[in-house]
Amino acid sequence: MPTPVETWAQQIRAGEVRAISRAITAIENHDPIADDLLKMLFYSTGRASIIGITGAPGTGKSTLVDRLAAAYRRAGKTVGIIAVDPTSPFTGGAILGDRIRMQSHASDAGIFIRSMATRGFLGGLARATADVSLLLDAAGKEIIIIETVGVGQDEVDIVRLADCTLVLLVPGLGDDVQNMKAGLMEIGHVFVINKSDREGADRLEQQVHAMLELAHESDGWRPAIARTIATDTKGIENLIAEIDKFLARAKASPEFYSREADHWSRRLIEMLESRLLDRLLGTKENKDRLAALASEVAQRKKDPFAAVAEILASAGNR
């Protein structure tokens, strides 16, 4: 007789929408049952291609995601979309919900869309995004598209999670040279000049080409440049061809599994940090003790190094 968690895992593997939605809520709320569920599902993962889409606000990320999803569905592929949004200061939830986004896909059982709030987590991704991508992978989604919140040049965490990262640029958003700085421009596998019918698109493409000429090629790959007008569905098929080309090359590379190991090394460290913080600060008593120590440090009655040592010593005695 299967346990409730085993039954739940079976429902997720079968792609049942309600079971997937419940599981994502459990992950976001740090419900302990989510860990048990992901343990069961982990060995059913590793098959999906994860595409990250990042770029400054106003570059048209949501529209591009919508058009990419439609094109993948026409090709017969199942799609999962994770749209990471800013956190509402009132509810703590995503300001832009999945009911607002991509309504044309609402009746398509081959697409699962979920908005997630950042909940103050920096780097453009919600803390639970990686776990949710594993969940959608186990649920049989062949393509998982992650749209980041759009916080600017520091939004680089997506490269640690995605198999292929798209960086969206738009002509006319200010100083084009500003876009060439470190950060976003160093993580792209494919650069997408969206709204390419605007004045300045040729100049922007030339600047990106010049930047890529100077950049170090990763594993012999020079990032491609694709032009799109997402609102008119122009350039989407060519963009998918560039994505497929990169994914094929990356997965055929001898370094593929070493990159995977590096990714999981970082993930394990992140998981350890999360678990250790929960152990140190997970109870009201510990939170109150932290607040008391912080007050003492603020009043210069105790130095911060001694405060940290006291917290660690307390944890070691348990």
Helices and strands as residue ranges (DSSP letters): H 4-13, H 17-28, H 32-41, G 42-44, E 49-55, H 61-74, E 79-85, G 103-105, E 111-117, H 129-138, E 143-147, H 158-161, E 164-169, G 176-180, G 184-186, E 190-193, H 201-214, E 224-227, G 230-232, H 236-252, H 256-281, H 284-298, H 304-316
